[in-house]
């Protein structure tokens, strides 16, 4: 699943290639992923241009003069920039045709991605956006804010970090990496956290996500290059996908388990936990 670093990479590449090109036509082959009225979605975008592309957590915000097109890639969504003559491929569900006859196509094998068009003045009222917690590399990610979000949670740390209302942008890969770098067990109950540990989470999140963005994200399985950028951060992973391999800190074998249905990788020694810190 594309996480904050991958979505940020997509944002940067799209911003460099599709801005200020009037939209001639919008084609929707799979209406199920459009959360707006289909006819209005298409008609309102005609003659509009994307003037900026922003990001909030894992959401892309494609901005026009009048609207925000909110896009979430979910599990396997990808954008492709092609020409009008390129044949439609299987699993391509939405197409934006620009006046220079280039097209932006959205491909999603599992059809989980969503798009929604809203008026620009409605963004603050959009629940999917305004409920998001602070994200790495933002001024809003403070010790007090994250601490107050975590101590309300009676769930394990891995699940809590995946809660986008606690901290937005982290998914399965970076939650594993942040917890390992912070030396915090994924099994630890969030409401046992200390402010000192929260500071470590913030520091490691900022460092890891900054490096992951620099490397173009992590290319493994469902997230691969779709717009000319190959992610390299998989070469820096410390625990994720390293089951049975030695920990780079203590040489203990990395363990894989399931937490709430999600594969979780950790070092049993570096991320040890006491009985008081788990249910």
Secondary structure, DSSP 8 states (H G I E B T S, - for coil): ---HHHHHHHHHHHHHHSTT--EEEEEES-GGGB-S-HHHHHHHHTT----EEEEETTEEEEE-SSEEEEEE-TTT-EEEEEETTS---TTEEEEEEETTSEEEEEE-TT---EEEEEEGGGGGG-HHHHT---BTTSTT--HHHHHHHHTT--SBHHHHHH-TTTSBS--HHHHHHHHHHHT--TTSBGGG--HHHHHHHHHHHHHHHHHHHHTT---BTTB--SSS----GGGG-SSTT-TTSB-TTT--BEEEEEETTEEEEEETTTT---GGG--
